[in-house]
């Protein structure tokens, strides 16, 4: 029997697209998704004629030159975004470490519960905290005065209050992103550290933290950008103290008549600089060191025995869940059954009207289904697309791969409400008639959540030793086969986390949906926000609670089905 | 409710004060033209009802809240079950931006447009956006409640605003009685208004500036008022005691919150209350033109007007000559309403207003 040379075998294989071609197609398509609306946005930012004219009547830099008068708003934005990011990442890291790496009691249950703040829409969180801690009517302050206190104990309508709420409800993504990285970490290094005499804290700071640095940095960059674009908390809690951030200012600019798109677009485009700086810092850090923890050596994730520290850690978990989930959900539930929310319950004030009204609205009935459908579609397509793009950027070594990362982070840099105008103008003139349909919303979500998926998956991909793929290559596995059988299975925690985040982010998406919804393609979150604007916080509470319950039920069903499928596959 | 003057809305009265005129009227002479009208239910329509039902749908773009639009469209569907309804709801600025962007891209998916501000309504007319359709129901309205020339849009209702205050935070003897009282330093840091730079807030700014001079709002700025986007937020905060006084208290919002048991009062200052009209019309190149005409006729007819005026979530006073009282028992004519008299001057004041108002609100 003769053995055919390798070259002949390669030639005999049927033609399959190579990594370069596939990368070019997928990377190019993703870049087009992003750059196409961005081009319209940049065009609008340079418009110096009639602000409503499309296309612009004249071009110039006046809109950027005029941004100086909003410097206090940029300052406010950086302040709350910075404080909220630090809070979110510190809490996310601490909770991620406690729940992934220690033997704290009930960790499995806590881990599930930790995602809960992310299910809760930021608007719902902000409304709940407004009810809890507004200076006059906040329940805590009423209680404070009832026991003889003077004035108010806490005031949520401050920059610190806004940052607190943003960190709780928009920063909880940091836990999921950092937690995914921690789960993928071989505990052998931590164990070695302890064997060599390092204490638990020193091991955590000197071994664990540096190894999960890409995940932490990725989370920090993502969360900071998310905070720059944060809207609901600043809207609900900032306006009462005349405290504006870029998003609330932009919202006013585009909602007023005549809408001042050019100024809002210039504000948005100027945020690109901040985002580029963040991506540059992230890339510098991750390229300067090795963060590999997953190698060819098998490992089983194990937890550290932290002894008596288990109980203080349990206290931290309970405290976090109390302020981020239990207290807000109870407050919103209480408000949803009231005519007019008051701290002291009374039978006369109780009502089911809010639920009756909510369930009678088309916006709740059909829009909820649309939102769930879009959530599943965005998450499922997004995980494949963004998983591939992460591989393309960090593993493919193809020319221009780094540049793609910069391009794909664009949507994170500009608040979605403004980005949506770019998409509106772009997709309106697109020859395929998808404007006003759910397909446009799907494209919009895939575009605006590219940074979320990329950051979540890339944190894990950087932990995987290249040698694993190279070994498969040496054994003759084609690139697609390697990707499918080596890289993707190792990326599983990151992919699952990304799916979950994309699903929830899509269901609660607001900024892009407001403008791109058609009369027959509606989603739920804009209706909830709109109800806060035009009806009452009690009806809003009922709608937000229904949305949260629907998301939780959908996730429970999907997890049950997935578990069954895995079990069936194993039999 | 505290009312200090209930003089009727009369054109002569407004002109006499030199300040105001009845209704949002840029509009005087026009070319009336007749549509062949048929009777359906208890109103007249120029639409072919069979064709409208065959079209089977009306797409509505509006500014009212989700619940308000749903109430309106549900009532229409009840009368015409063969015609489905769908809608897009946005604040007027964003709504108008959306529809103009769609039309400039050659997409014509809207049948009926309702706006809360005259400026975009006129701009839309200039752009040829409205279908010129003379609803037979216009006969029940004064000429000034229609576009010039007639047929582009009509006025399905009027909203107006006074002052409202929280009774547990403001003692009755300290309660505001006139518009000048909102400058009382005792209310500093406890006042709310609308952040919007259109519609009612523009109207109030314009009218009180005419009445009390250019310094009035500069004095008001010293109160450090808080701005919110919609009436629900204004009344929500007022009812909970977060703000002591709301200086743009829409009567409709007050009624809703009073019914909920909020401890608030409404003041109709003797100088009168700023008012705005809302504007509705059939959109040019509508995909369902007959259904759109039918909807417009229905909205302007008594049947539709009962929904606009009697549903508390909407509570727009009807300008029909034969309109009955509002659910509160009051007719529109029971209130002294103030409208801008010189539309050109009003429109020209808008850039000044935007700049001043944003500055007052700390934006």
Interface residues (C-beta under 8 A of the other chain):
Chain A: X52 X54 X73 X134 X135 X136 X137 X239 X240 X241 X242 X244 X249 X252 X254 X255 X256 X257 X258 X259 X261 X339 X340 X341 X348 X349 X357 X360 X361 X362 X363 X421 X424 X425 X428 X429 X435 X436 X514 X515 X517 X518 X519 X520 X527 X530 X531 X532 X533 X534 X535 X536 X537 X539
Chain B: X59 X60 X64 X65 X66 X67 X68 X70 X86 X87 X88 X89 X90 X91 X92 X93 X94 X96 X97 X98 X100 X101 X102 X104 X105 X107 X109 X117 X119 X120 X195 X196 X197 X198 X199 X224 X226 X227 X228 X229 X230 X231 X232 X233 X236 X237 X239 X240 X241 X242 X256 X257 X260 X261 X262 X313 X354 X358 X361 X362 X363
